[in-house]
């Protein structure tokens, strides 16, 4: 880094006199290497530690034909009129999954979720700045972010498509207004189906692109009115499809939640974490360290006054940052809302600038090396964490071998104290667990029922039939094993997951994950009438004796009255 800083500093002190000839910058080869690296990771690790990914996989397996296998015709139904958005991967599972298999489809979709956002950013950057630059290598750094670690596959693919569609939109802005309007309606309709947030991202980029590089569209009143008309037309075209679909939909996203139920980033620490979501993955300090080369390139370019900026996209990036600060973290039954805007702002921020457009040979080498260290080093770090996470998957698969088809499994976890989370990074991404949906693999692997499979009205086309609805939730987390022994915890948890009431009669087995850590509520205590059948370390399987009288359950002395949120 010291050598890199020295070379860039030469620009500030008159590096125009360097003997080096200006070299052509090319980012295609590093891009192909990165994509190959990602393809290897996706191919090696079937279920990487990405929060929602296992749940999506189980649902896709059902949509691809698994729903016809016993016992699922008596448990689930497919109702496409339940939602109009967030169904991109569901549609592919329904129409392509039966032909290529869910395993290949899921891996392909995960690959796209990783590479499409930076690919879209690179495509738009090349369009705006007229070619390939080493700076575009740095955009690959943002393939990894909190929403990717969260397993938000539709959202991630939608980000990439919005950027790619914006590239095409920029090409059409100088042509027919009617053709441009029709294109935007079509693109927005497609994006609405993939994910509703991608429509807003597309609109934000399009509006930024309508401004010129230096706001010379604001030179006169006529120009301002013309710009206002173009922005209004863009908003009308982009908002028309989601508005029409929302007005005609049977259910809206979040309707299952029964209200706003908003949680906010109401403190400086939470706001900082929120903004860092564009960067953090498994251990934030590693992500920040690998971000330093990119920040150094920017700072030296600013100091050398060798930074070209698209002013319109500056407005877009600033607006997205404001939304990141003002948006709720959770609302309308949807989590991590505010965490979606920082990655949008980061991608636009990378696109809106082009540092060191012309560089000498020594500078080119420094740029190339620094940006590749940031990108490939981070990808290797992700691969290391994915490799570590396979032990958890193997443990879940092992206990599922003892589950007969048609069984109903109650998933729970050992909930460690916060200090323990910081010490055990194998199961966590920046203190957020990545394992809570692994029990849903019981659906495709054991043909068993799990109550936490995604089936929310307005979001998924999968519906739970009435005969099983009393033992499932549309979207659920894992509660501590303490809910089975502590009356206070049971009362609190049952308000979110009613299936916990009378759990003995509703389920055949209990699967406990994160079982190799100590539960902060009850330790390893399990209630009477449960018998350990298989212990695979991270995962344990208990059988339930439905005839055991609940009155005999002893309340552990360590039981708290409520959860440690």
Backbone torsions as a table, in degrees:
resi	resn	phi	psi	omega
1	UNK	NA	-33.7	-180.0
2	UNK	-64.1	-40.6	178.3
3	UNK	-63.8	-41.9	178.3
4	UNK	-60.5	-45.4	-178.8
5	UNK	-63.6	-38.2	179.8
6	UNK	-64.6	-41.8	-178.9
7	UNK	-66.6	-44.1	179.7
8	UNK	-67.7	-32.4	179.8
9	UNK	-64.2	-27.4	178.6
10	UNK	-60.1	-29.6	177.7
11	UNK	-62.4	-41.6	-177.0
12	UNK	-65.6	-30.6	-175.5
13	UNK	-101.9	26.6	174.1
14	UNK	95.1	42.4	-177.1
15	UNK	-72.2	-1.7	177.4
16	UNK	-63.0	-17.0	-178.5
17	UNK	-91.0	7.9	-179.4
18	UNK	-59.9	146.3	179.6
19	UNK	-74.2	-20.8	-176.3
20	UNK	-63.4	141.3	173.7
21	UNK	-78.6	152.5	176.8
22	UNK	-67.6	132.2	-177.2
23	UNK	-108.6	154.4	178.3
24	UNK	-80.3	130.2	180.0
25	UNK	-91.5	135.0	179.7
26	UNK	-137.6	128.5	-177.8
27	UNK	-111.7	0.7	-174.6
28	UNK	-67.6	-43.7	-178.3
29	UNK	-61.9	-47.9	175.8
30	UNK	-61.1	-33.0	177.5
31	UNK	-63.4	-43.7	179.7
32	UNK	-66.2	-38.7	176.9
33	UNK	-62.2	-45.0	178.9
34	UNK	-60.1	-46.4	-179.6
35	UNK	-63.0	-37.2	176.8
36	UNK	-65.6	-39.6	178.0
37	UNK	-61.9	-46.1	179.9
38	UNK	-63.7	-42.1	179.7
39	UNK	-60.2	-38.2	178.0
40	UNK	-64.7	-44.9	179.5
41	UNK	-61.5	-45.8	-179.0
42	UNK	-65.0	-36.7	179.0
43	UNK	-71.1	-34.7	-176.9
44	UNK	-75.7	-39.0	-170.6
45	UNK	-113.6	105.4	-175.1
46	UNK	-67.7	-39.7	179.8
47	UNK	-128.1	79.9	178.9
48	UNK	-69.0	161.7	-178.8
49	UNK	-72.4	74.5	175.8
50	UNK	-120.2	122.2	-164.2
51	UNK	-47.2	-63.1	-173.0
52	UNK	-85.2	-6.5	-169.1
53	UNK	-60.4	-44.8	-179.2
54	UNK	-62.4	-37.6	179.0
55	UNK	-66.0	-43.6	176.8
56	UNK	-61.9	-40.8	-179.7
57	UNK	-60.0	-46.2	-178.9
58	UNK	-62.3	-41.7	179.2
59	UNK	-66.6	-41.6	178.8
60	UNK	-62.6	-36.2	178.4
61	UNK	-62.0	-42.0	176.8
62	UNK	-64.1	-45.2	-177.2
63	UNK	-67.1	-28.7	-178.4
64	UNK	-80.3	-0.5	177.7
65	UNK	134.7	-14.3	-179.4
66	UNK	-63.0	-23.7	-179.2
67	UNK	-64.2	-18.4	179.2
68	UNK	-83.9	-8.6	-179.2
69	UNK	-92.1	141.9	-179.8
70	UNK	-61.9	140.9	6.3
71	UNK	-98.5	14.0	-165.6
72	UNK	-70.2	-25.0	174.5
73	UNK	-60.2	-23.1	179.3
74	UNK	-92.2	-3.2	-175.4
75	UNK	-114.0	-43.0	-172.2
76	UNK	-121.4	159.0	171.5
77	UNK	-139.6	153.3	177.1
78	UNK	-104.7	119.8	-178.6
79	UNK	-129.7	98.2	-174.4
80	UNK	-70.3	-18.0	178.9
81	UNK	-79.6	0.9	178.6
82	UNK	-72.7	-20.9	-175.3
83	UNK	-152.8	156.4	176.7
84	UNK	-121.5	-3.4	-177.9
85	UNK	-139.8	169.3	178.0
86	UNK	64.2	29.3	-175.7
87	UNK	-122.7	19.8	-179.3
88	UNK	-58.3	-51.8	-178.3
89	UNK	-71.9	-26.1	178.5
90	UNK	-67.8	-42.4	178.7
91	UNK	-64.4	-41.3	177.8
92	UNK	-65.1	-38.0	177.8
93	UNK	-63.3	-40.0	-177.9
94	UNK	-68.7	-42.6	-171.0
95	UNK	-101.6	-21.3	-179.7
96	UNK	-112.6	-32.4	-178.6
97	UNK	-51.4	-44.1	-178.6
98	UNK	-62.4	-21.6	-175.4
99	UNK	-94.5	-36.4	-176.2
100	UNK	-109.2	-7.8	-179.4
101	UNK	89.0	145.2	-175.7
102	UNK	-69.7	-33.8	-179.0
103	UNK	-60.5	-48.3	179.0
104	UNK	-67.4	-41.1	-179.8
105	UNK	-62.8	-45.6	-178.4
106	UNK	-63.2	-41.7	177.9
107	UNK	-63.9	-40.8	179.1
108	UNK	-63.5	-43.8	179.9
109	UNK	-65.8	-38.1	177.1
110	UNK	-65.3	-41.7	176.6
111	UNK	-57.8	-45.1	179.3
112	UNK	-66.0	-38.2	179.0
113	UNK	-62.2	-29.8	-180.0
114	UNK	-81.5	-48.0	-169.1
115	UNK	-91.5	-24.8	-174.9
116	UNK	-64.3	-42.9	179.2
117	UNK	-57.4	-51.2	177.4
118	UNK	-68.4	-32.4	176.6
119	UNK	-62.1	-43.1	177.7
120	UNK	-63.7	-40.4	178.4
121	UNK	-63.7	-41.9	179.7
122	UNK	-64.6	-43.1	179.7
123	UNK	-60.3	-44.9	180.0
124	UNK	-67.5	-39.1	178.9
125	UNK	-63.0	-43.2	178.3
126	UNK	-63.7	-36.0	177.4
127	UNK	-65.4	-44.7	-175.1
128	UNK	-75.0	-38.4	-173.7
129	UNK	-104.1	3.3	169.3
130	UNK	76.0	33.5	174.9
131	UNK	152.6	-167.5	-176.8
132	UNK	-95.3	136.3	178.8
133	UNK	-136.8	153.5	177.8
134	UNK	-61.1	-28.2	179.0
135	UNK	-54.5	-31.3	-178.3
136	UNK	-65.8	-22.8	174.7
137	UNK	-61.6	-39.9	-178.8
138	UNK	-62.5	-24.4	179.9
139	UNK	-65.4	-24.5	179.2
140	UNK	-66.8	-21.9	176.4
141	UNK	-56.5	-36.0	-174.7
142	UNK	-86.6	13.1	168.3
143	UNK	-66.8	-26.4	-177.4
144	UNK	-107.4	123.2	-178.1
145	UNK	-158.6	177.3	-175.5
146	UNK	-62.7	-39.1	-177.6
147	UNK	-70.2	-27.8	173.6
148	UNK	-71.7	-43.8	177.1
149	UNK	-64.3	-29.1	174.8
150	UNK	-71.0	-9.5	179.4
151	UNK	75.3	27.2	-179.1
152	UNK	-81.6	76.4	-170.4
153	UNK	-66.1	-49.2	178.1
154	UNK	-58.9	-43.9	-178.5
155	UNK	-61.8	-46.9	-178.4
156	UNK	-63.9	-44.0	177.7
157	UNK	-63.2	-39.4	178.4
158	UNK	-61.7	-37.4	177.1
159	UNK	-60.4	-47.4	-179.1
160	UNK	-63.8	-42.4	179.3
161	UNK	-65.1	-38.5	178.9
162	UNK	-61.1	-40.4	178.4
163	UNK	-69.1	-40.9	177.7
164	UNK	-65.5	-42.5	178.0
165	UNK	-65.8	-33.0	177.4
166	UNK	-66.8	-33.3	176.1
167	UNK	-62.4	-45.9	176.3
168	UNK	-64.9	-38.3	179.7
169	UNK	-60.4	-40.4	179.9
170	UNK	-63.6	-35.3	176.9
171	UNK	-64.3	-35.0	-174.2
172	UNK	-87.8	-10.9	-174.7
173	UNK	-65.5	-23.3	179.6
174	UNK	-90.4	2.1	-177.9
175	UNK	-105.0	-147.6	-176.8
176	UNK	-65.9	133.5	179.2
177	UNK	-66.9	-34.8	-179.9
178	UNK	-68.0	-44.8	178.8
179	UNK	-63.3	-39.6	178.9
180	UNK	-63.6	-41.8	179.5
181	UNK	-63.4	-45.6	-179.6
182	UNK	-64.9	-38.5	177.1
183	UNK	-60.9	-44.8	-177.4
184	UNK	-66.8	-37.2	176.4
185	UNK	-62.8	-45.1	-179.4
186	UNK	-64.4	-46.6	-179.7
187	UNK	-62.5	-41.6	-178.8
188	UNK	-68.0	-35.8	176.7
189	UNK	-62.7	-45.0	179.4
190	UNK	-62.7	-45.8	-178.9
191	UNK	-65.8	-34.3	178.2
192	UNK	-61.0	-41.7	179.5
193	UNK	-65.4	-39.3	-179.0
194	UNK	-68.2	-56.4	179.7
195	UNK	-166.6	134.0	-173.9
196	UNK	-63.3	-32.5	179.9
197	UNK	-66.6	-29.0	-178.3
198	UNK	-67.8	-27.8	176.6
199	UNK	-66.1	-46.1	177.9
200	UNK	-62.0	-38.4	178.4
201	UNK	-64.7	-44.0	177.6
202	UNK	-59.7	-46.1	179.7
203	UNK	-62.4	-42.4	-179.9
204	UNK	-61.8	-42.2	179.6
205	UNK	-68.3	-43.9	-179.5
206	UNK	-58.7	-44.6	179.5
207	UNK	-64.1	-39.0	177.1
208	UNK	-63.8	-38.1	-179.7
209	UNK	-70.4	-22.5	178.8
210	UNK	-68.1	-23.8	173.5
211	UNK	-77.6	152.6	177.2
212	UNK	-82.3	178.7	-178.7
213	UNK	-61.0	-40.9	-175.6
214	UNK	-123.6	28.5	177.6
215	UNK	60.5	27.9	178.5
216	UNK	-72.7	-1.3	172.7
217	UNK	-77.8	-5.1	-178.0
218	UNK	-107.8	26.4	-175.0
219	UNK	-80.0	-17.1	-178.9
220	UNK	-150.1	166.3	179.5
221	UNK	-62.9	-38.4	179.3
222	UNK	-63.2	-41.8	179.7
223	UNK	-65.1	-39.2	178.9
224	UNK	-64.1	-43.3	179.2
225	UNK	-64.6	-38.1	178.6
226	UNK	-64.2	-42.7	177.8
227	UNK	-63.3	-42.6	178.9
228	UNK	-60.0	-39.0	178.5
229	UNK	-66.1	-39.5	179.6
230	UNK	-68.0	-39.4	177.9
231	UNK	-66.2	-39.8	178.3
232	UNK	-64.4	-40.3	178.9
233	UNK	-65.4	-39.5	178.7
234	UNK	-63.7	-44.6	179.7
235	UNK	-63.7	-42.5	-179.8
236	UNK	-62.5	-44.5	-177.9
237	UNK	-66.7	-41.3	-175.6
238	UNK	-77.2	-29.8	-177.3
239	UNK	-90.7	-16.0	-177.8
240	UNK	-60.7	-52.1	-178.8
241	UNK	-59.1	-51.8	-179.5
242	UNK	-64.0	-32.4	179.4
243	UNK	-67.2	-45.7	179.7
244	UNK	-63.6	-44.5	-179.6
245	UNK	-64.9	-37.9	179.9
246	UNK	-66.7	-39.3	-178.7
247	UNK	-70.3	-25.5	-177.9
248	UNK	-102.7	-1.7	-176.1
249	UNK	-76.9	146.5	176.1
250	UNK	-71.3	-34.4	179.9
251	UNK	-139.1	145.5	176.4
252	UNK	-101.7	153.7	175.6
253	UNK	-56.5	132.9	-179.9
254	UNK	89.5	-3.3	-178.1
255	UNK	-65.2	-25.6	-180.0
256	UNK	-70.7	-17.5	-175.7
257	UNK	-78.8	-20.3	177.4
258	UNK	74.3	22.4	179.3
259	UNK	153.8	-179.7	-176.8
260	UNK	-69.4	-52.5	178.9
261	UNK	48.5	53.7	-173.6
262	UNK	-84.9	143.6	171.0
263	UNK	-124.7	134.5	-171.2
264	UNK	-114.4	159.4	170.4
265	UNK	-83.1	83.4	-167.9
266	UNK	-97.7	33.1	177.6
267	UNK	-161.3	159.2	-178.0
268	UNK	-60.7	-36.2	-179.5
269	UNK	-65.6	-46.3	179.3
270	UNK	-64.4	-35.9	178.5
271	UNK	-66.8	-39.1	177.5
272	UNK	-65.5	-45.6	176.6
273	UNK	-57.8	-40.0	-179.0
274	UNK	-60.7	-47.4	-179.5
275	UNK	-68.1	-32.6	178.3
276	UNK	-70.9	-10.4	-179.3
277	UNK	-61.8	-20.5	175.5
278	UNK	-68.3	-16.8	-172.1
279	UNK	-118.1	-43.6	-166.2
280	UNK	-73.0	148.6	175.1
281	UNK	-127.7	-97.2	-173.8
282	UNK	-95.7	-43.9	173.8
283	UNK	-131.8	111.0	-168.6
284	UNK	-59.8	-33.1	-177.0
285	UNK	-63.7	-35.1	177.4
286	UNK	-66.3	-42.4	178.9
287	UNK	-61.8	-42.2	-178.9
288	UNK	-67.8	-41.3	178.7
289	UNK	-60.0	-43.4	-179.2
290	UNK	-74.9	-9.8	174.1
291	UNK	-82.7	-18.2	-175.1
292	UNK	-56.1	-45.2	179.0
293	UNK	-57.3	-37.8	179.2
294	UNK	-67.4	-42.7	178.4
295	UNK	-65.5	-36.6	179.5
296	UNK	-65.8	-40.9	176.9
297	UNK	-59.1	-44.5	180.0
298	UNK	-63.3	-46.8	-176.1
299	UNK	-64.1	-40.3	179.5
300	UNK	-70.2	-33.7	177.4
301	UNK	-67.2	-39.7	177.3
302	UNK	-64.3	-44.4	179.8
303	UNK	-62.9	-35.6	179.8
304	UNK	-84.0	-1.4	-177.1
305	UNK	55.3	40.3	179.2
306	UNK	-122.8	58.4	-178.5
307	UNK	-135.8	119.1	175.9
308	UNK	-98.8	137.5	-172.5
309	UNK	-131.3	136.8	172.8
310	UNK	-90.8	108.2	-171.7
311	UNK	-63.5	-36.7	-179.2
312	UNK	-62.9	-40.1	179.1
313	UNK	-73.1	-20.5	172.3
314	UNK	-62.1	-41.8	177.1
315	UNK	-62.4	-42.5	179.0
316	UNK	-60.9	-48.2	-179.0
317	UNK	-62.8	-41.2	179.2
318	UNK	-64.4	-41.1	178.5
319	UNK	-63.6	-38.9	178.6
320	UNK	-67.4	-35.4	176.2
321	UNK	-66.4	-38.5	176.8
322	UNK	-62.2	-43.1	177.9
323	UNK	-62.9	-37.0	178.4
324	UNK	-61.8	-34.2	-178.7
325	UNK	-80.6	-38.0	-173.0
326	UNK	-90.7	-19.1	-175.7
327	UNK	-74.9	150.1	174.4
328	UNK	-70.3	152.4	176.7
329	UNK	-72.6	-39.4	176.8
330	UNK	-135.8	141.3	176.0
331	UNK	-168.6	151.4	177.0
332	UNK	52.3	40.5	177.9
333	UNK	70.0	14.7	-179.0
334	UNK	-120.5	130.8	-178.1
335	UNK	-98.1	161.8	174.6
336	UNK	57.8	37.0	-180.0
337	UNK	-63.2	-52.2	-176.0
338	UNK	-67.9	-19.7	179.6
339	UNK	-77.2	-7.8	-178.5
340	UNK	-84.9	-24.7	-175.7
341	UNK	-79.3	-34.9	178.2
342	UNK	-59.7	-39.5	178.8
343	UNK	-68.6	-34.4	174.0
344	UNK	-61.1	-47.4	-179.7
345	UNK	-62.7	-38.5	-179.2
346	UNK	-65.4	-43.3	179.6
347	UNK	-64.1	-43.8	178.3
348	UNK	-65.9	-38.7	178.6
349	UNK	-61.0	-37.9	177.7
350	UNK	-69.4	-36.0	-178.8
351	UNK	-72.5	-33.7	-169.4
352	UNK	-76.6	-10.7	-178.6
353	UNK	-122.8	156.3	174.2
354	UNK	-143.4	94.6	179.0
355	UNK	-80.7	146.0	174.6
356	UNK	52.5	64.8	178.6
357	UNK	-67.9	-32.4	177.4
358	UNK	-123.1	122.6	-176.1
359	UNK	-134.0	152.1	172.8
360	UNK	-79.5	176.6	-173.7
361	UNK	-63.2	-44.9	-178.9
362	UNK	-64.9	-41.3	176.9
363	UNK	-63.8	-39.8	179.9
364	UNK	-60.9	-42.2	179.0
365	UNK	-63.7	-42.9	-179.4
366	UNK	-64.2	-44.8	177.6
367	UNK	-58.7	-48.8	-175.9
368	UNK	-60.7	-46.8	-177.5
369	UNK	-67.0	-46.6	-176.6
370	UNK	-60.7	-46.4	-176.8
371	UNK	-70.3	-34.9	177.9
372	UNK	-70.7	-33.5	174.9
373	UNK	-61.2	-44.7	-179.6
374	UNK	-61.5	-44.4	-173.1
375	UNK	-78.8	-53.2	-176.7
376	UNK	-73.0	-33.2	175.6
377	UNK	-62.6	-41.7	-179.8
378	UNK	-69.2	-39.4	179.4
379	UNK	-64.3	-38.3	175.8
380	UNK	-64.6	-38.2	177.4
381	UNK	-62.3	-42.5	176.9
382	UNK	-61.7	-44.7	179.7
383	UNK	-59.4	-38.4	178.0
384	UNK	-62.3	-43.8	179.3
385	UNK	-68.0	-36.2	177.3
386	UNK	-65.8	-40.0	178.1
387	UNK	-62.3	-43.1	178.0
388	UNK	-62.3	-37.7	-176.9
389	UNK	-69.0	-15.2	-178.6
390	UNK	-67.5	-22.6	176.8
391	UNK	-64.4	-37.3	177.9
392	UNK	-65.6	-43.9	-179.6
393	UNK	-63.1	-44.2	179.5
394	UNK	-61.6	-36.2	179.1
395	UNK	-65.8	-43.7	178.3
396	UNK	-63.6	-43.8	179.5
397	UNK	-61.4	-36.2	-178.4
398	UNK	-66.3	-45.0	-179.0
399	UNK	-71.4	-28.4	179.2
400	UNK	-68.3	-19.2	177.2
401	UNK	-62.4	-23.1	-178.5
402	UNK	-93.3	4.4	-177.9
403	UNK	-98.2	122.9	178.0
404	UNK	-76.3	152.2	177.0
405	UNK	-58.1	142.8	178.3
406	UNK	87.7	-3.4	-179.6
407	UNK	-74.4	158.1	175.9
408	UNK	-111.0	125.3	-174.7
409	UNK	-111.4	130.9	173.6
410	UNK	-95.7	112.6	-179.5
411	UNK	-89.3	132.7	176.6
412	UNK	-138.0	177.6	179.7
413	UNK	-141.9	161.6	163.5
414	UNK	-86.5	120.9	-175.8
415	UNK	-98.3	102.9	-176.0
416	UNK	-79.9	162.6	173.8
417	UNK	-67.0	158.2	-175.8
418	UNK	-58.3	-39.0	-180.0
419	UNK	-61.8	-35.7	179.6
420	UNK	-68.9	-32.7	178.6
421	UNK	-62.4	-41.9	-178.1
422	UNK	-66.7	-27.8	-179.6
423	UNK	-83.1	-26.4	-176.5
424	UNK	-111.8	92.3	-177.1
425	UNK	-88.9	-2.8	-176.4
426	UNK	-64.9	-36.6	-175.1
427	UNK	-99.3	1.1	-169.4
428	UNK	-129.2	154.1	172.7
429	UNK	-123.0	103.0	179.0
430	UNK	54.0	46.5	-179.9
431	UNK	72.9	-1.3	174.0
432	UNK	-94.7	129.7	-178.0
433	UNK	-70.1	152.9	177.5
434	UNK	-115.4	8.1	-169.4
435	UNK	-112.7	-3.7	-168.5
436	UNK	-65.3	-19.4	-179.8
437	UNK	-102.6	2.1	177.7
438	UNK	-59.4	-34.2	177.9
439	UNK	-60.1	-22.1	179.3
440	UNK	-67.5	-12.8	175.2
441	UNK	-65.2	-11.9	175.4
442	UNK	-61.8	-25.3	-179.4
443	UNK	-65.6	-58.7	-179.5
444	UNK	-77.5	-29.4	-173.2
445	UNK	-87.1	-32.5	-177.2
446	UNK	-121.8	-0.4	-176.0
447	UNK	53.7	43.8	-179.5
448	UNK	-116.5	161.9	-179.1
449	UNK	-93.1	135.7	174.6
450	UNK	-129.8	133.7	-171.1
451	UNK	-75.7	-8.3	-172.6
452	UNK	-103.9	14.7	177.2
453	UNK	-67.1	134.5	-176.8
454	UNK	-60.4	122.2	179.1
455	UNK	-151.0	41.0	-175.1
456	UNK	-79.7	133.3	174.3
457	UNK	-62.7	136.7	-177.7
458	UNK	87.8	-8.3	-178.7
459	UNK	-127.0	-39.1	-177.3
460	UNK	-128.7	147.5	178.3
461	UNK	-83.4	-2.1	-179.2
462	UNK	-87.4	126.9	-179.6
463	UNK	-120.4	143.1	175.6
464	UNK	-90.1	129.2	-178.6
465	UNK	-67.0	152.9	-174.9
466	UNK	-54.1	-34.4	-177.3
467	UNK	-67.1	-15.4	179.9
468	UNK	-117.9	-1.8	-173.6
469	UNK	-67.7	-22.5	-178.8
470	UNK	-76.9	-6.0	178.9
471	UNK	-123.2	30.5	177.6
472	UNK	-148.1	163.9	174.0
473	UNK	-133.2	150.5	-178.4
474	UNK	-62.6	-38.3	178.1
475	UNK	-145.6	124.4	-174.8
476	UNK	-140.9	151.6	173.4
477	UNK	-104.0	177.9	178.1
478	UNK	-98.7	132.0	175.5
479	UNK	-97.4	162.2	178.2
480	UNK	-63.6	150.5	173.7
481	UNK	-60.1	-15.5	178.6
482	UNK	-63.6	-18.8	-179.8
483	UNK	-64.4	-25.8	-177.9
484	UNK	-78.5	-19.0	-175.8
485	UNK	-116.7	-19.9	-174.5
486	UNK	-109.1	113.2	-177.9
487	UNK	-56.6	-39.0	-179.8
488	UNK	-64.5	-43.1	178.1
489	UNK	-67.1	-39.3	178.5
490	UNK	-61.9	-43.9	-179.5
491	UNK	-62.6	-39.4	-179.2
492	UNK	-72.5	-43.0	-177.8
493	UNK	-69.9	-35.3	-176.7
494	UNK	-64.1	-22.5	177.4
495	UNK	-69.8	-23.1	177.4
496	UNK	-99.3	-35.6	-176.8
497	UNK	-129.5	84.5	-176.7
498	UNK	-59.0	-20.2	-178.3
499	UNK	-66.2	-13.4	178.3
500	UNK	-70.2	-24.0	176.9
501	UNK	-68.5	130.1	-178.9
502	UNK	57.5	45.7	-175.9
503	UNK	-64.9	-26.9	-178.5
504	UNK	-62.6	-36.8	-176.2
505	UNK	-86.1	-11.6	-174.8
506	UNK	-101.3	-19.4	-174.3
507	UNK	-130.7	154.9	179.3
508	UNK	-99.2	-31.4	-176.4
509	UNK	-137.6	159.7	171.2
510	UNK	-118.4	125.7	172.0
511	UNK	-106.3	122.0	178.1
512	UNK	-107.8	121.6	175.9
513	UNK	-107.2	164.4	-171.1
514	UNK	60.0	29.1	-173.7
515	UNK	-72.8	-13.7	179.3
516	UNK	-87.1	10.7	170.7
517	UNK	-115.6	167.2	-177.1
518	UNK	-91.7	125.4	176.1
519	UNK	-70.6	129.5	-175.7
520	UNK	-72.0	-12.4	-178.1
521	UNK	-94.1	-48.4	-174.8
522	UNK	-133.6	7.6	-178.5
523	UNK	66.2	-127.3	179.3
524	UNK	-100.7	10.0	-176.0
525	UNK	-67.9	132.5	172.4
526	UNK	-123.7	151.6	-176.1
527	UNK	-70.1	163.3	176.6
528	UNK	-61.3	147.9	179.3
529	UNK	88.5	5.5	173.6
530	UNK	-114.8	140.3	-175.8
531	UNK	-130.7	128.1	179.6
532	UNK	-67.6	121.5	-179.5
533	UNK	-101.8	-36.2	-179.1
534	UNK	-154.0	130.8	178.8
535	UNK	-118.0	110.8	179.9
536	UNK	-111.7	25.5	178.7
537	UNK	86.0	-93.3	179.9
538	UNK	-63.5	-34.8	-179.0
539	UNK	-119.7	142.4	175.1
540	UNK	-131.5	148.3	178.1
541	UNK	-120.4	127.5	178.5
542	UNK	-117.1	139.7	170.9
543	UNK	-86.8	150.4	-178.6
544	UNK	-110.9	125.6	173.3
545	UNK	-89.0	105.3	-175.7
546	UNK	-70.1	-12.1	-179.6
547	UNK	-95.0	-2.7	179.8
548	UNK	-71.0	126.0	-178.7
549	UNK	-71.9	125.2	-179.3
550	UNK	-59.1	-26.7	-176.6
551	UNK	-63.2	-22.7	-178.6
552	UNK	-82.3	-6.8	-179.1
553	UNK	-66.4	124.3	177.4
554	UNK	-84.3	140.4	178.4
555	UNK	-89.9	116.0	180.0
556	UNK	-59.2	146.1	-179.0
557	UNK	-64.1	-25.1	-177.0
558	UNK	-82.5	-1.8	-175.0
559	UNK	-59.1	124.7	173.3
560	UNK	-83.6	167.0	178.1
561	UNK	-82.7	-21.7	-179.8
562	UNK	-152.4	169.1	-177.8
563	UNK	-74.0	155.9	174.7
564	UNK	-91.0	86.7	-176.8
565	UNK	-77.3	NA	NA
